[in-house]
Amino acid sequence: MAQIFHPATNTISKVSIFGAVFFVAASLWLMGAVNRSPYVTREDVVVAQPVPFSHKHHVSGLGIDCRYCHGSVETSPFAGMPSTKTCMSCHSQIWTGAPMLEPVRESWRTDRSIAWTRVHDLPDFAYFDHSIHVAKGVGCQTCHGQVDQMPLVWRENTLNMEWCLECHRDPARFVRPREAVFDMSYEPAEPQELLGKKLVERYHVVSRTNCSTCHR
């Protein structure tokens, strides 16, 4: 009986199977890499705003406290955005004719809020409460990065679930004294490992990793 398949068929089959497995593995790796890339997470990507507000100038240069603009950060799930009245408390007296501040003046004249674009925008299925994190000693800098050095704001961290869980699994690595939460130049007075354990006990910080903590 004549041979149906060419002798090389076995080799081709083995190479095809290996190639398929390699292709699937490479595709999964590529999907994971893309999902963690700035293209998706928007890390280090400056977001265009109606007014080019410089945190570096206002915070580092002028010494304005975070809570002056984000007034509800200690009492509400949301940090809050400054009202036009807050901006005009200074800019009704200084830089009153600056072209870049025209959207602020227009908002003041028309009583329409400035349409700021969110930089740290969690998906709707994720719940985050600023006030509880502040109360437990999580500093602004921990999540938002060195905002006081940002001429324009960008997202410092991925905000992916794995990034959040890094803190939730071991909060002692990240907590600081409550009075230093808004201190952008904070340095621990003792090794973080020792200080963190003390603060976790003092502030009754619980390692919450169950799904319902953030997904409600």
C-alpha positions as CSV (number, residue, x, y, z in Angstrom):
1,M,0.0,0.0,0.0
2,A,1.4,3.4,-1.0
3,Q,2.3,5.8,1.8
4,I,-0.5,8.4,2.2
5,F,1.4,11.1,4.1
6,H,4.8,12.5,3.4
7,P,7.5,11.5,5.9
8,A,7.9,15.1,6.9
9,T,4.3,15.3,8.1
10,N,5.1,14.2,11.6
11,T,7.7,16.9,11.9
12,I,5.4,19.5,10.5
13,S,2.6,18.5,13.0
14,K,5.0,18.8,16.0
15,V,6.2,22.2,14.9
16,S,2.7,23.3,14.3
17,I,1.5,22.3,17.8
18,F,4.5,23.9,19.4
19,G,4.0,27.0,17.3
20,A,0.3,27.2,18.3
21,V,1.2,26.9,22.0
22,F,3.9,29.5,21.6
23,F,1.5,31.8,19.7
24,V,-1.2,31.6,22.4
25,A,1.3,32.2,25.2
26,A,2.8,35.1,23.3
27,S,-0.6,36.6,22.7
28,L,-1.6,36.3,26.4
29,W,1.7,38.0,27.4
30,L,1.2,40.8,24.8
31,M,-2.4,41.4,26.1
32,G,-1.0,41.6,29.7
33,A,1.7,44.0,28.6
34,V,-0.7,46.2,26.7
35,N,-3.1,46.2,29.7
36,R,-0.3,47.5,31.9
37,S,1.1,50.0,29.5
38,P,0.6,53.7,29.7
39,Y,-1.6,53.4,26.6
40,V,-4.2,51.8,28.8
41,T,-3.4,53.0,32.3
42,R,-2.6,56.6,31.2
43,E,0.4,56.7,33.5
44,D,2.6,59.7,33.0
45,V,0.2,61.1,30.4
46,V,-0.6,64.8,30.9
47,V,-4.3,65.4,30.6
48,A,-5.4,68.6,28.8
49,Q,-7.5,70.9,31.0
50,P,-9.6,74.1,30.2
51,V,-7.1,76.0,32.3
52,P,-3.4,74.8,32.6
53,F,-3.4,74.7,36.4
54,S,0.1,74.2,37.9
55,H,0.2,72.3,41.2
56,K,4.0,73.0,41.3
57,H,3.4,76.7,41.3
58,H,0.4,76.8,43.7
59,V,1.6,74.0,46.1
60,S,5.3,74.1,46.1
61,G,5.7,77.7,45.1
62,L,3.0,79.4,47.1
63,G,2.5,76.8,49.8
64,I,-1.2,76.3,49.3
65,D,-2.5,73.3,51.3
66,C,-4.3,70.5,49.4
67,R,-7.4,71.0,51.4
68,Y,-7.8,74.6,50.3
69,C,-9.0,73.4,46.9
70,H,-10.0,69.8,47.7
71,G,-12.1,70.8,50.7
72,S,-14.1,67.6,51.2
73,V,-11.2,65.1,51.1
74,E,-11.3,64.5,54.8
75,T,-15.1,64.0,55.1
76,S,-16.3,62.6,51.8
77,P,-15.6,59.8,49.4
78,F,-14.7,62.5,46.9
79,A,-11.8,64.9,47.3
80,G,-13.9,67.6,45.7
81,M,-12.9,70.1,43.0
82,P,-12.4,73.8,43.7
83,S,-15.3,76.1,42.9
84,T,-14.7,79.1,40.7
85,K,-15.2,81.2,43.8
86,T,-12.1,79.5,45.3
87,C,-10.1,80.4,42.2
88,M,-11.4,84.0,42.2
89,S,-10.5,84.5,45.8
90,C,-7.0,85.1,44.5
91,H,-7.5,85.8,40.8
92,S,-9.9,88.6,41.3
93,Q,-6.9,90.5,42.6
94,I,-3.8,89.0,40.8
95,W,-3.4,88.1,37.1
96,T,-6.8,89.6,36.5
97,G,-6.2,90.0,32.8
98,A,-4.2,86.9,32.0
99,P,-5.5,85.3,28.8
100,M,-5.0,81.7,30.1
101,L,-7.4,82.5,33.0
102,E,-10.2,83.7,30.8
103,P,-12.1,80.3,31.3
104,V,-12.1,81.1,35.0
105,R,-13.4,84.6,34.5
106,E,-16.0,83.4,32.1
107,S,-17.2,80.7,34.6
108,W,-17.4,83.5,37.2
109,R,-19.4,85.7,34.9
110,T,-21.8,83.1,33.7
111,D,-22.1,81.0,36.9
112,R,-21.2,77.8,34.9
113,S,-18.7,75.4,36.4
114,I,-15.4,74.8,34.7
115,A,-15.4,71.5,32.9
116,W,-12.3,70.0,34.4
117,T,-11.1,66.6,33.0
118,R,-10.6,63.9,35.6
119,V,-7.1,62.6,35.8
120,H,-7.7,59.9,38.4
121,D,-10.9,58.4,37.1
122,L,-11.9,55.0,38.5
123,P,-14.4,52.8,36.6
124,D,-17.9,52.8,37.9
125,F,-17.6,49.3,39.3
126,A,-14.8,50.3,41.7
127,Y,-15.7,52.2,45.0
128,F,-13.1,54.4,46.6
129,D,-13.5,56.6,49.7
130,H,-10.9,59.4,50.2
131,S,-12.0,60.1,53.8
132,I,-11.3,56.7,55.1
133,H,-7.9,56.5,53.5
134,V,-7.0,59.9,55.0
135,A,-8.3,58.8,58.4
136,K,-6.1,55.7,58.3
137,G,-3.0,57.7,57.4
138,V,-2.6,57.2,53.7
139,G,-0.8,60.3,52.3
140,C,-1.9,62.1,49.1
141,Q,1.6,61.4,47.7
142,T,1.2,57.6,48.1
143,C,-1.5,57.5,45.4
144,H,-1.1,60.7,43.4
145,G,2.7,61.0,43.4
146,Q,4.7,64.1,43.9
147,V,1.9,66.4,42.8
148,D,3.6,69.5,44.2
149,Q,6.3,69.0,41.5
150,M,3.8,68.6,38.6
151,P,3.4,71.7,36.3
152,L,0.5,69.8,34.8
153,V,-1.1,66.8,36.5
154,W,-0.6,63.3,35.3
155,R,-1.5,59.9,36.7
156,E,1.4,58.6,38.7
157,N,0.1,55.0,39.2
158,T,-1.9,52.5,37.3
159,L,-4.9,52.4,39.6
160,N,-5.2,48.8,38.6
161,M,-6.7,46.4,41.1
162,E,-3.3,44.7,41.7
163,W,-1.8,48.1,42.6
164,C,-4.5,48.7,45.1
165,L,-4.1,45.3,46.6
166,E,-0.4,45.9,47.2
167,C,-1.4,48.3,49.9
168,H,-4.5,46.5,51.1
169,R,-2.5,43.3,51.7
170,D,0.3,45.1,53.7
171,P,-0.9,48.6,54.8
172,A,2.0,49.0,57.2
173,R,4.3,49.7,54.3
174,F,2.4,52.8,53.3
175,V,0.6,54.4,56.2
176,R,2.0,57.6,57.9
177,P,1.0,59.8,60.8
178,R,-2.3,61.5,60.2
179,E,-0.8,64.9,60.6
180,A,1.6,64.1,57.7
181,V,-1.1,63.0,55.2
182,F,-0.9,66.3,53.3
183,D,2.8,66.8,53.7
184,M,4.3,66.3,50.3
185,S,7.9,66.2,51.6
186,Y,7.2,63.7,54.4
187,E,9.9,61.3,55.4
188,P,9.3,58.7,58.2
189,A,11.1,59.5,61.5
190,E,12.0,55.8,61.9
191,P,12.1,52.8,59.5
192,Q,8.8,52.5,57.8
193,E,8.5,48.8,58.8
194,L,8.5,49.7,62.5
195,L,6.5,52.9,62.2
196,G,3.9,51.3,60.0
197,K,3.2,48.5,62.4
198,K,2.7,51.0,65.2
199,L,0.3,53.1,63.1
200,V,-1.7,50.1,61.8
201,E,-2.4,49.2,65.5
202,R,-3.0,52.8,66.6
203,Y,-5.4,53.6,63.7
204,H,-7.0,50.2,63.7
205,V,-6.1,49.6,60.1
206,V,-7.5,46.3,58.8
207,S,-6.1,44.5,55.8
208,R,-9.3,44.3,53.6
209,T,-8.9,42.2,50.5
210,N,-12.4,40.8,50.0
211,C,-14.1,41.8,46.8
212,S,-17.0,43.7,48.5
213,T,-14.6,46.2,49.9
214,C,-14.2,48.0,46.6
215,H,-16.9,46.3,44.4
216,R,-20.4,47.1,45.7
